[in-house]
Amino acid sequence: MRKKIFVTGGTGFIGRGLVRALLSRGIQLFLLVRPNSMERHGHLLAEFRHQAGGASSSLEIVQGDLCGDLGHVRSSLPYDLDAVFHLAALYDLGATRERLMEVNVEGTRKLLNLLRELEFGGTLHYVSSVAVAGDHQGRFTEEMFQCGQKFQHPYNRSKFEAEKLVRRIADVPVRIYRPSAVVGNSMTGESPRLDGPTVLFPILEKLRRWLPPSAPLVAFPLGGRLNMVPVDFVVAAMDRIAHLPGLDGKTFHIVDPRPLPTEKSLTALLEATGGPRIRWVLPADPALLFPGIADTIRESGAARMLLHQILAGEGIPPSILDARVDGARFRCANTVAALEGSGIQCPPLPDYVDRLWRYYEEHLSPARNVDARRGQALSGRRIVITGASSGIGRATAHLCARHGARLILVARRKEKLQELCQEIEPLAGTATAYPCDLSDGDACDELISAVLDREGGIDVLFNNAGHSIRRPLDQSFHRFHDFERLMRINYFPAVRLTLGFLPGMVERRDGHILHSSTMGTMGPSPRFAAYLPTKCAFDAFCDCLAAEYADRGIAATRLHFPLVRTEMISPTAEYAGAKAMSPKEAAEIVIDAIVERPRQVLPPLGYVMRLSALFGPRFYSQVLNLLHHLWPAGEDLHPELEPDRNLARLLFPAPII
């Protein structure tokens, strides 16, 4: 007679492998799946059904949520279950304490109550975590549980409290499994996510891009050991242990019995990338080399805040620092004994890390996952785009809509906005037109109120609307109104909108301000004395904003575009032959900035301009002055430069300033 087994969390990272292993044994399996996950896991469930048919097993999907009403689950399960595998848990280091406790602790409590109502008499296989060790230092055996440890992260606490429930309330035979950080398959590298030390892969990828492979890296002894296990080992070990007799009441550490020291693990990760490697590990701990200083830094709240911001900037949950358990040395005598003679053992990290890296590069790297990452960053996000009726704004709106964004389009020309909304209608996103003359302060305030009333707040503000004037100063002596007009268009509206939408972003601790600036602010050039200061002004505003709100989830990005072929330059005849970026190319930069949230985006030439203006300001001004005279804006000056002008016109069909 086939065994009847109930599995929770069977669509998760470990769960899907375990379900495959169980189905291969010819069983009757009942799989709990949340109703809102049925569509997302459709292909996986179809695979399970196909495997069940070929292995003389059967599979029944039971829709339900351990955080909800389990009445339907109770009526769908038989009373003579032989085993229950409880893997369902929330593994999200960014989740709130309340949510982690609801899913991991209360969900476990509800399952135990359900089993009691079913008069379950089989074995409960509960998947805990080495996170229950908390901040324990030193040896941590499988028999240890409560040993005075403290918990810096609510995830660790939630797993501890859930295991405590299983130990105290469960009145059936129990086997507890505590895996360490689970990474991809050791044979294929396959992984749905980055976990443990592999969350560093995006940083290591950047390091490889910035530094040559020959660049030597130096490390201090970091202390502790990074214990990680490939998912195929975890599944094989659990499947083996679960089907051996006489092991009820025991706990099993599914860990690497010989984990590498932290610095050696990092060395292995670096070697897999093919980039720079750690060449030397200094023999002394920094605390010995700099007595007092290291402890001060370690205990410094300011240092911790800065480190958190650096990690968040790289897309790594800063709370990973609190969730680590690298101070404990996990013993696994029960696991070793149970696996003896099976050939199942944890491979050493250097034997499979290159496969993890290869899979990351091919499937998880931001460089290979552009559309998926854009969809994740933009879908459902409320994005305000000013100057949306043409140029960069219009192209950005189209691109955002393709990825499911909720667009709030702002411009003066109502008919152009309505036309754009019609173009967006067939796409995945939605668009609402808000005609507004942003140079009118009252109209700007009305826009803010209307958007907040209708949308409830926004997630992204792209200050793109603007105007440019290219005119030398000697033609502007009696045109002070040009300077006032550009500030009313380019600076004040952007500040007004930011101040209007920022409080809601701060309250949600999430928001992004983007500013369409120009590469010209890196080394201001002639003839733009009215235009460039307006862009410099909002650049400085963004810098101040970032400095004040970096710890509150608010990003501010300056987009220093080169020349873009928009309506703003089309009336200028001398730019007709100039090399310029298309609005679509500029929109790609905007979308990537929304995804990556950098502080600034600057083309390579912009860095050259900035360095030239910084380290050789006088010479830089002299060169620009020469260019100013090579392309005179009025009557020809310096006739002795005419041969040079002819050469310059031959090399450059349009002015370069």
C-alpha positions, 0 to 999 in steps of 0.5 A: 500500500502506498504511503500517504504524505502531506508536504507544505512548501513544496514549491520552494527552493528545497521543497521542489527537490524533495517533492521530486525525490518523494514522487520517485518512491511511488507514494500518494502525495498531497501538496499544499499550494497557496491559491495565489501561487497556482498560476505562478507555479503552473509549469512546476506543478505540471512537471510534478503531475507528469513525474507522479504518473511515470513513477506510479505515484499520485499527486493531489494539489490542496489549495490553502494557506497556513496563515488563513482558514484551513477548513478546506485543507482539513477536508481534503486530507485523509486521516491516515497520513503516514508522514508530514513534511513541513517546509513552508516558511518565509525566507525574506530578510527584508520582511517585517518582524510581524510578517515573519512571525505570522508565517513562520511561527503562527503558520507552524502553530496552525499546522500542528493544530490541524494535525491534532484535529486529523489525529495524525499518527505518523512522523512530522518532518520539520525543516528548521534552520541553523539560524536557531543558533543566533549569536552563539559562539563556538560548538553547536551540536544537534542536541543543543537548542536553548543555550542563552543565544540572542537574535539580532534578526527577526528571521532567526528569532522566528525560526527559533520560536517555530522550532520551540513550538514543534518541540513543545506542542507536537505530540507525534514523532518528530524529526528536525532538519537544520540546513545551513545557507542553501546555495545552488545545485552542485552539479548544475549550479541551478538556483532560483535565487542568491543565498548565503555568500552567493549574494556577493556575486553582483559585487564580485561581477562589478569588481571583475569589470573594474579591476584586471585579473592580475590586481592583487587583493589583500584581506584581514583574517575575517574570523568565523566560517561561512557554512553553505550547502548545495541544495541537491545535498540537502534534498538527498540527505533529507530524503535518506534520513526521512526513510530510515527507521529508528530516528524519530526524536532526533535533530539533523544538521544538514551542513558542511562538516568542514566549512572554510574560514570566511576569507578562504570562502571569499577566495574561492568565490573570487577565483570562480569569477575569473577576476582579481583574487585575494593574494595575501591574507594578513597574519594578524587580526586588525584588532591586534594591529590597531588595538582599540580602533577595531573595537571602536569601529565594530561598535560604532553605530555610524560605521554600521549605518554606513555599511548598511547603506553601502549594502543596500546600494548594491541590492543586498539586504543590509539585515543579512549582517544580523542574520549571519551565524558564522560564529557557531561551529555546527556539529553533525554527528547524527547526520553523518551517522545516518548517511554512512554508506549511502555515498551522500556527502556535502562536496567542498565549496571549491569543487562546485563554486565555478558551477554556481558562478556559471549559472549566475552569469547565464541566468541571474546576472543583471546583465543577462536578466535585463527584461526580468529585472526591469519588469520587477522594478517597474510593474505596478510602480507609480511613475511621474514623468514631466515633459512627457509629451515629447523627446526623452519623456515620451520615449521613457513613457513608452518603455515604462509602459511596456514593463507594466508601470502606472504612468502619471504623464505631465506636460503643457500640451493636453492633446499630445498627452492624450495622444501618448495615452492612446499609444500606451493603452495596448501596452502592459502599463497604464497612463493618466494625463495631467496637463500642467504648465509647471512654470505656474506655481499654483498649477504645480501645487494643484497637480501635486494635490490631484496626483496624491488624491487619485494615486495615493502617492508615487514611487518614482519622480522623473523631473524631465521637463526643461528648456534650453537657451544657447546664447553668449553673454555679450548678447544677453546683457539686456536679456535678464528675463532669459535667466529668470525664465529658465529658473522658473522652468528648469529648477523651481518646478522640479523642487516644488514637485519633489517637496510635494511628493517626498513626504509620502516616499519618506513615510513608506521608506521607498522613493526615487527622484530622477533628474534629467541633467546634462553632461555640460554641468561637469565642465560648464562651457560657453554660451550656456550661462542661462541654461547650465546654472539651472541644471547645476542648481537641481544637481546640488538639490539632489545631492543635498536630498541624497545626503539627508535621506540616504538612510530612509530608502530614498534615492536621488539620481542625476542623469548627465545626458550628452546631446540628445536629439529632441525638440529642444535642439531641433530649432537650432540649425547649427546642431543639424549635423551634430552627433546626438543620442536618440530619445529612445537611447536616452530612455534606456538609460532612464529605465536602467537608472530606475532599476539600479538607483545610482547616484549619477549616470555620466558618460566617459567624456563627462568624467574627462570634462570633470577631471579637466575642470578640477585639476586644470581649471585655467587651462580647461577654460583657455581651451574652451575659450579657443573653441568659443572663438573657433565657432563664433556665435556672432560676427567673426572674431579673431580673423587669424583663426579662419584657417583653423575654423575651416579645418574644424568645420571639416572635422566637425560638421556641427559645433562641439560647444 
